[in-house]
Amino acid sequence: MNSIDYRLEPALSCTEFIDVLVRSTLAERRPVGERDIIECMLRNADAIVTARSGGKLVGVSRAITDFAYCTYLSDLAVDKTFQRRGIGQELMRRTHEAAGLHTRLILLAAPTAASYYPHVGMERHDSCWTLKRD
């Protein structure tokens, strides 16, 4: 098994990001056909942590934070062929560390991933509210 190289990567390319979103199934819930939006999502993120195997992007987390109180983990994607190896958990840990462990880490789980988050120590919160995109 190849070792995984983790790093903060604020200049992650749009092409690589979209590719890993597709390979993780997160693309089903992201505007991957709208490159300008994806580029803006990357440009305005406060923390982007990547996981690479042999140079290939196999995982990414993207977060928005105030570095004081809360960190919204807006994307957590791991290539399906690399899942169940602890990569997602390590991406979360490193993202939280980059934003400040004193912040509260918040995310909206994909329906198929909802059972994963309690496994890594997160608590369910029942009073989340959203407005959909136009």
C-alpha positions in Angstrom: 0.0 0.0 0.0 1.3 3.4 -0.9 1.9 5.9 1.8 -0.3 9.0 1.9 1.2 12.5 1.8 -1.0 15.1 3.5 -0.5 18.8 3.1 -2.1 22.2 3.1 -2.6 23.1 -0.6 -4.3 26.4 -1.0 -3.6 26.5 -4.7 -5.2 23.2 -5.5 -6.2 23.1 -9.2 -9.8 23.1 -10.2 -9.2 20.2 -12.5 -7.8 18.0 -9.8 -10.5 19.0 -7.3 -13.3 18.1 -9.7 -11.6 14.8 -10.6 -11.4 13.7 -6.9 -15.0 14.9 -6.3 -16.1 12.6 -9.2 -14.0 9.7 -7.9 -15.5 10.1 -4.4 -19.2 10.5 -5.5 -19.3 13.9 -3.9 -19.7 15.4 -7.4 -23.3 14.3 -7.3 -23.9 17.1 -4.8 -21.4 19.7 -6.1 -21.7 22.0 -9.2 -18.8 20.3 -11.1 -20.2 21.4 -14.4 -19.9 25.0 -13.4 -16.1 25.5 -13.4 -16.3 29.2 -12.4 -18.2 28.3 -9.2 -15.7 25.5 -8.4 -12.8 27.9 -8.9 -14.5 30.4 -6.6 -15.1 27.7 -4.0 -11.4 26.9 -4.0 -10.2 30.5 -4.1 -12.4 31.5 -1.1 -11.7 28.5 1.1 -9.7 29.2 4.3 -8.2 25.7 4.5 -7.7 23.1 1.8 -6.0 19.9 2.9 -5.0 17.2 0.4 -4.1 13.6 0.5 -1.9 12.2 -2.2 -0.7 8.8 -3.1 2.2 8.7 -5.5 1.4 12.3 -6.4 -2.1 11.5 -7.3 -4.9 13.4 -5.4 -6.9 10.8 -3.6 -8.6 13.0 -0.9 -9.4 16.6 -0.1 -11.0 18.6 2.6 -12.1 22.2 2.1 -13.1 24.4 5.0 -14.3 27.9 5.7 -13.5 29.3 9.2 -13.2 32.4 11.3 -10.2 30.8 13.1 -11.8 31.7 16.5 -15.1 30.0 17.0 -16.3 27.8 14.1 -15.0 25.9 11.1 -17.4 24.7 8.4 -16.0 21.6 6.7 -17.7 22.2 3.4 -16.1 19.3 1.4 -14.6 16.0 2.5 -13.9 13.7 -0.4 -11.9 10.5 -0.7 -11.5 8.5 -3.9 -13.7 5.4 -3.5 -10.8 3.1 -4.1 -8.9 4.7 -1.1 -11.8 4.8 1.3 -11.8 2.8 4.6 -8.1 3.6 5.2 -8.4 6.5 7.6 -7.8 9.1 5.0 -11.1 11.0 5.6 -10.5 11.0 9.4 -6.9 12.3 8.9 -8.1 15.0 6.5 -10.6 16.1 9.1 -8.0 16.1 11.9 -5.6 18.2 9.8 -8.3 20.6 8.7 -9.4 21.2 12.3 -5.8 21.6 13.3 -5.2 24.2 10.6 -8.3 26.2 11.6 -7.6 25.9 15.3 -8.6 23.0 17.6 -10.5 25.6 19.7 -13.0 26.0 16.9 -16.1 23.8 16.5 -16.0 21.7 13.4 -19.3 21.7 11.6 -20.4 19.8 8.5 -23.5 18.6 6.6 -23.2 14.9 5.9 -23.9 13.4 2.5 -26.8 10.9 3.0 -24.6 7.9 2.3 -21.9 9.2 4.7 -24.1 10.0 7.7 -23.1 6.8 9.6 -19.4 7.6 9.2 -19.3 10.7 11.3 -20.3 9.2 14.7 -17.6 6.6 14.1 -14.9 9.4 14.0 -16.2 11.1 17.2 -18.7 13.7 15.8 -22.0 14.3 17.4 -25.3 14.7 15.5 -27.0 18.1 15.7 -30.7 18.2 14.9 -31.2 21.9 14.5 -29.4 22.7 11.2 -31.3 24.8 8.7 -30.4 25.6 5.1 -31.6 27.7 2.1 -31.1 26.0 -1.2 -29.1 27.6 -4.0 -31.1 29.3 -6.9 
